[in-house]
């Protein structure tokens, strides 16, 4: 091992980089003492960056290149496969009328103890064969009752979605909540 001085600092030339296992461990331990705690932390971060590159970034870059090549090969089919679209429409199709779904919603409200006030709904045509009924439904009840109402309504009417919910309480100590629910009932046009 050769020791040189450059600018008042001691430099070690340890010869070839690779040696026996014991020699490598000895060099690492010596290096740790030479660079100090901050230098050791920097070396650990450098090693972690290399591992991150090899294990995370490189596979992601390979996947991106594979996807770009697949995209460049041909004109990929845009949209949904016909079988998937038929299954989607089949899920939304219902034998019940819209008024039956609204009656079921009212029955769920009564069963859960939620007080339903008069709401408003409007029909809106969506893309394809879909029709949407947007419901604005003011309700009153405890938090648990409103949560139970929504849970049961969304479970029993699968084509129903919760778009927005606004909760407010009249007084700080008041147990009753007033909620404005915006729901959408998705239907397939007949």
N, C-alpha and C positions, 0 to 999 in steps of 0.2 A: 504494500500500500504506500502511495506517495502522498506526502503532505505538501501543499503549496500555499503560499500567501499571496493574496491579491487585494490590494486596497485595505490592508489591515484585517481582512477576514481570512479565516482558515478554510481551505477547500480540500476535500479528500478525493483522491482518485482511487477508486477501489478496484480498478482493473476490469475484467470482463463482467458484464451484467449478470449473467447466470453462472451459478456455481453449484456446489452441493447444497442440500436442503438446510443443513446447519449453518452454512455460510450465508445463505440468503436471509435466514431468520436473524442472524447476527447483524447483518447490514441494515435490516429494517429497524432493529432495536437501536442501533447506533444513529440511524437517520432520525428516529423519533427524538432522541436527545439533542441532536443538532438543530432541528427546525423548531423545536419548542411546541407548546400546546396549540398555539394559533396555527402554526404550519401544519401540525398533524391534523387539525380540524379541516384545514383547506384541502389536504391530501385525501381525507376521507370523503369530503364533498365531491372532489374530482372523481374519485372512484365510484361514488354513488351516481354521479351524472353519467359515467360510462355504462354502468349497469342499466340505468333507466333507458339510455339510448338503445342498448342491445335488446332489452326485454320488452320495451313498450313502443318506442318511436319507430324502430326499424320494421317490426311487423305491421305497424299501422301504415307506413309508407308503402310496403309491399302490397298490402290490401288495397290502398288507394290506386296504385299502378295497375293492379289486376282489374279493378272496377272501371278505370279509365279505358283500359284495353277492351273490356267487354262492351263498353259504351261506344267505342270507336268502331268495333267490328260491324255492328249492324244497327238497324233502327230499332231500339228497344220499344216494346209495346207499352204505350202510355195507358194509364187507367187501370181498371179492375178487370180481372178475367170474368167471362160471362157466367161461369158457374158460381163464382163468389158473389156476383151481383144478384143472381137469382136467389141465392141463400139469404142475402141481405133483405131483399124484398119479401121473401117468405117469412123472415123473422118479424117484419113490421106489419105484415098482413094480419088482419083480425076479422073474425066473423062478426064481432060486435060493432055497433055503430058508435060514432063519437059520443052521442048522448049517453050510451051505456057506460063508456069510460068515465064520463063526468059524474054519472050516478055512482059508480064504484068509488070515485074519489071522495064524493060527499059521504058515502057510507063508511069509508075508512076514517074520515074526519070525525064522524059521530062515534065510531067505535073507540077511537083513541082519546076522546074528550076534547078535541080541538074545536073551537067555535069558528065555523066558516062563515064569513060575511059574503055578501054578493060580490062576485068577481066578474071580470070581463074577459072575453076571449075573442080572438079574430083568426080567421082562416087565411093562410098564405100559401101560395103554390111555391114549391121548391123545385130544384133541378130534377129532371127526369119525371118519374111517376110519383114523386113524393108530395105530400101535402102536410103542412104544419099548422097546428092549432096552438097559438100562443096564448097562455092563460096568465092573467094577473089576478092573484088570489090573496086577499087579505085574510089573515087568520089570527086568532088569539088563543093563548094557552100557556102552560108552563114550558120551560125549555125541553124537559123530558117528553112532554106530550107532542110538541112540534117535531122533535127529532124522531119520535116513534111514528108519527103521521108520515113524515117524509120517507122513512125507511120502509114502511109497509107499502106506501103508494108506489115507490120506485120498484119494489119487489113484485107487486101484484099487477102492475101495468108496465111491462117491459119496454114499451115504446115511449115511455114518459121520461123526460129529462129535466133536471133542475138547472135553470140557467142563472138565476140570481136569487139571493135571499137577503132581505134587510130586516134586522131585528131592532126593536126599540122598546124601552121600558118607560112607563109614565113617571114613576117615582123610583127612587133608589131602592127602597125597601119593598117595592111591589113585586110579588111573585109572578104575576102574569106578564107575558110578553106580547107585543103586537108585532106581527111579521108580515111583510109583503113578499109573497113568493111569486116568482116568475118561472112558470113551467112550460114545457113544450111537449105536445102530444104529436108524435110523428105517425103518419098514416100513409098507406099506399092508395092512390086514386083507383077507384073502381070503374 
